[in-house]
Amino acid sequence: MSDTVVVGLDIGGTSTRATALTVTGQRVGTGRAGGGNPTSHGAQRAAVELLTALRAALADLDPARVVAGTIGLAGAGRLLADPAGRAAFDQAWHDAGLRCPYEVHGDALVAYASGTAAPDGTVLIAGTGAITAQVHELRLDRIADGHGWLLGDAGSGFWLGREAVRRLLADLDAGRRLGTLTTAVLTELLGSAEVAAHPRTTVDAIIQAVTRRAPVELARLAPLVVDATTHGDPVATALIGEAAAHLAESVSRIRPADAVTPVVLGGGLLTANTPLAAAVRLEIARQWPDTPLRTAGDGAAAAAWLAARDLPEVTDPGALHARLFPTT
């Protein structure tokens, strides 16, 4: 039974990670490559990164030992609906020497599975964007937000960055003294904390600096909000509170008020030790006091677990999950 191997991949906008596991939970190969999300990079580029990560993970293995695989990525539905994109992934899978089938799931399901083996629960992800999903029988059921920077993603890194700039502009309009956060944002955008004799000149320069970049780059300002909060800046602290409320509200759209199933927190803003993670935990505990809170872990290992759990050799998927994620 230990000769049987499964493969899991966690594909994101900045990296592609692969893990090969035996069905007893032994990691026998890992691989890493560049960003491979087909939505942001195109299917052909994504397939190249997929192949690179797979070859690294299988370098010391006979690919014939692999009997199943799972790929987790944002925008899985778009890939599955795109024949050319799916063909590119199929070719990469074949070029890696794999002849077994594979499944494609959304990254929200993989994040959920990296935090718990429970078949039903909720996952809340806040990174550059934000999305909440209800999981039923380890399949994504209902989804809230994840509407993108223009229409949603409330409480995300993008939201924090945009709101920080808006607070800066409001202070300049009103002639208020800048605080820790707004000074840091001004310096980051213009390279200096100096305000022009006519503040509108600085306002116009900020607007130009922001609009010259891709909108999503506002998410790069989120760490400034986190840092300013740890130094007691009231504007940053208020933003963190608002972000936590938005994220909890997205959960409440799809999670019953009396639910006691797990909530898994994912995304860089919620898996790291950040003020936002602490605020969200408090808000979740307030609204669902009997809910187990979990933190997302290794997405590639979770994808491999999803591939393994339905195999006849795996008689206790929960025990396998506990071996892979002993602290969840």
JOHU-V764898 format. One record per backbone hydrogen bond with DSSP energy under -0.5 kcal/mol. NH is the residue of the N-H (numbers start at 1). CO is the residue of the C=O. E is the energy in kcal/mol with one decimal. If there is no record, write none. Layout:
BEGIN
nh=NH co=CO e=E
nh=NH co=CO e=E
END
This chain:
BEGIN
nh=4 co=1 e=-1.6
nh=5 co=65 e=-2.2
nh=6 co=21 e=-2.8
nh=7 co=68 e=-1.9
nh=8 co=19 e=-2.7
nh=9 co=70 e=-2.2
nh=10 co=17 e=-2.6
nh=11 co=9 e=-0.6
nh=11 co=72 e=-3.0
nh=12 co=10 e=-0.6
nh=12 co=15 e=-2.7
nh=16 co=33 e=-2.2
nh=17 co=10 e=-2.1
nh=18 co=31 e=-2.8
nh=19 co=8 e=-2.6
nh=20 co=29 e=-3.1
nh=21 co=6 e=-2.7
nh=22 co=26 e=-2.4
nh=23 co=4 e=-1.5
nh=25 co=22 e=-2.0
nh=28 co=20 e=-2.6
nh=28 co=26 e=-0.6
nh=29 co=20 e=-1.1
nh=31 co=18 e=-2.2
nh=33 co=16 e=-2.5
nh=35 co=14 e=-0.6
nh=36 co=12 e=-2.0
nh=37 co=12 e=-0.9
nh=38 co=36 e=-0.6
nh=41 co=37 e=-2.6
nh=42 co=38 e=-1.5
nh=46 co=42 e=-2.3
nh=47 co=43 e=-2.5
nh=48 co=44 e=-1.7
nh=49 co=45 e=-1.9
nh=50 co=46 e=-2.4
nh=51 co=47 e=-2.4
nh=52 co=48 e=-2.2
nh=53 co=49 e=-2.4
nh=54 co=50 e=-2.4
nh=55 co=51 e=-2.7
nh=56 co=52 e=-1.8
nh=57 co=53 e=-2.2
nh=58 co=54 e=-2.0
nh=59 co=56 e=-1.0
nh=61 co=58 e=-1.9
nh=63 co=61 e=-0.7
nh=65 co=62 e=-2.6
nh=66 co=63 e=-1.5
nh=67 co=5 e=-2.6
nh=68 co=5 e=-0.7
nh=69 co=101 e=-0.8
nh=70 co=7 e=-2.0
nh=71 co=103 e=-3.0
nh=72 co=9 e=-2.8
nh=73 co=105 e=-2.2
nh=74 co=11 e=-0.7
nh=76 co=73 e=-0.8
nh=79 co=75 e=-1.6
nh=80 co=76 e=-2.5
nh=81 co=77 e=-1.5
nh=82 co=79 e=-1.5
nh=83 co=81 e=-0.7
nh=86 co=82 e=-2.7
nh=87 co=83 e=-2.2
nh=88 co=84 e=-2.0
nh=89 co=85 e=-1.9
nh=90 co=86 e=-2.7
nh=91 co=87 e=-2.3
nh=92 co=88 e=-2.0
nh=93 co=89 e=-2.5
nh=94 co=90 e=-2.3
nh=95 co=91 e=-3.0
nh=96 co=92 e=-1.4
nh=97 co=94 e=-1.9
nh=98 co=93 e=-1.8
nh=103 co=69 e=-2.1
nh=105 co=71 e=-3.0
nh=107 co=73 e=-0.6
nh=109 co=106 e=-0.7
nh=110 co=106 e=-1.5
nh=111 co=107 e=-2.6
nh=112 co=108 e=-2.2
nh=113 co=109 e=-2.7
nh=114 co=110 e=-1.5
nh=115 co=112 e=-1.8
nh=116 co=112 e=-1.5
nh=121 co=135 e=-2.0
nh=122 co=262 e=-2.4
nh=123 co=133 e=-2.6
nh=124 co=264 e=-2.8
nh=125 co=131 e=-2.9
nh=126 co=266 e=-2.2
nh=127 co=129 e=-3.0
nh=131 co=125 e=-2.1
nh=132 co=144 e=-2.5
nh=133 co=123 e=-2.5
nh=134 co=142 e=-3.3
nh=135 co=121 e=-3.2
nh=136 co=139 e=-2.8
nh=138 co=119 e=-2.7
nh=139 co=136 e=-0.6
nh=141 co=134 e=-3.5
nh=144 co=132 e=-2.8
nh=146 co=130 e=-1.3
nh=152 co=148 e=-2.6
nh=156 co=153 e=-1.9
nh=157 co=127 e=-3.5
nh=158 co=128 e=-2.1
nh=160 co=156 e=-2.5
nh=161 co=157 e=-2.3
nh=162 co=158 e=-2.8
nh=163 co=159 e=-2.6
nh=164 co=160 e=-2.1
nh=165 co=161 e=-1.8
nh=166 co=162 e=-2.3
nh=167 co=163 e=-2.2
nh=168 co=164 e=-1.9
nh=169 co=165 e=-2.6
nh=170 co=166 e=-2.3
nh=171 co=167 e=-2.2
nh=172 co=168 e=-2.2
nh=173 co=169 e=-2.6
nh=174 co=170 e=-2.1
nh=175 co=171 e=-0.8
nh=175 co=172 e=-0.5
nh=176 co=171 e=-2.3
nh=183 co=179 e=-2.2
nh=184 co=180 e=-1.9
nh=185 co=181 e=-2.6
nh=186 co=182 e=-2.3
nh=187 co=183 e=-2.4
nh=188 co=184 e=-2.3
nh=189 co=185 e=-2.3
nh=190 co=186 e=-2.7
nh=191 co=187 e=-2.1
nh=192 co=186 e=-0.6
nh=199 co=197 e=-0.7
nh=201 co=198 e=-2.5
nh=202 co=198 e=-0.7
nh=203 co=199 e=-2.4
nh=204 co=200 e=-2.7
nh=205 co=201 e=-1.8
nh=206 co=202 e=-2.4
nh=207 co=203 e=-2.4
nh=208 co=204 e=-2.3
nh=209 co=205 e=-2.4
nh=210 co=206 e=-2.4
nh=211 co=207 e=-2.7
nh=212 co=208 e=-1.6
nh=213 co=210 e=-1.2
nh=217 co=214 e=-2.0
nh=218 co=215 e=-2.1
nh=219 co=216 e=-1.9
nh=220 co=217 e=-1.8
nh=221 co=218 e=-2.0
nh=222 co=219 e=-1.6
nh=224 co=221 e=-1.1
nh=225 co=221 e=-1.1
nh=225 co=222 e=-0.6
nh=226 co=222 e=-2.1
nh=227 co=223 e=-2.8
nh=228 co=224 e=-2.5
nh=229 co=225 e=-2.0
nh=230 co=226 e=-1.7
nh=231 co=227 e=-0.9
nh=232 co=229 e=-1.9
nh=233 co=228 e=-2.5
nh=237 co=233 e=-2.5
nh=238 co=234 e=-2.2
nh=239 co=235 e=-2.1
nh=240 co=236 e=-2.4
nh=241 co=237 e=-2.0
nh=242 co=238 e=-2.4
nh=243 co=239 e=-2.8
nh=244 co=240 e=-2.4
nh=245 co=241 e=-2.0
nh=246 co=242 e=-2.4
nh=247 co=243 e=-2.5
nh=248 co=244 e=-2.6
nh=249 co=245 e=-2.2
nh=250 co=246 e=-2.0
nh=251 co=247 e=-1.6
nh=252 co=248 e=-2.2
nh=253 co=249 e=-1.0
nh=254 co=250 e=-0.5
nh=254 co=251 e=-1.3
nh=255 co=251 e=-2.0
nh=256 co=254 e=-0.5
nh=259 co=256 e=-1.6
nh=262 co=120 e=-0.6
nh=263 co=292 e=-2.4
nh=264 co=122 e=-2.9
nh=265 co=294 e=-2.6
nh=266 co=124 e=-3.0
nh=266 co=264 e=-0.5
nh=269 co=126 e=-1.7
nh=270 co=126 e=-0.6
nh=270 co=267 e=-1.6
nh=271 co=267 e=-2.1
nh=272 co=268 e=-1.1
nh=274 co=272 e=-1.9
nh=277 co=269 e=-0.5
nh=278 co=274 e=-2.1
nh=279 co=275 e=-2.4
nh=280 co=276 e=-2.7
nh=281 co=277 e=-2.3
nh=282 co=278 e=-2.0
nh=283 co=279 e=-2.1
nh=284 co=280 e=-2.9
nh=285 co=281 e=-2.5
nh=286 co=282 e=-1.9
nh=287 co=283 e=-2.1
nh=288 co=284 e=-3.0
nh=291 co=288 e=-2.0
nh=292 co=260 e=-0.6
nh=294 co=263 e=-2.8
nh=296 co=265 e=-2.9
nh=299 co=297 e=-0.7
nh=302 co=298 e=-2.0
nh=303 co=299 e=-2.4
nh=304 co=300 e=-2.1
nh=305 co=301 e=-2.3
nh=306 co=302 e=-2.3
nh=307 co=303 e=-1.7
nh=308 co=304 e=-1.8
nh=309 co=305 e=-2.3
nh=311 co=308 e=-2.1
nh=314 co=311 e=-1.5
nh=315 co=313 e=-1.0
nh=320 co=316 e=-1.9
nh=321 co=317 e=-2.5
nh=322 co=318 e=-2.2
nh=323 co=319 e=-1.7
nh=324 co=320 e=-1.9
nh=325 co=321 e=-2.8
nh=328 co=325 e=-1.4
END
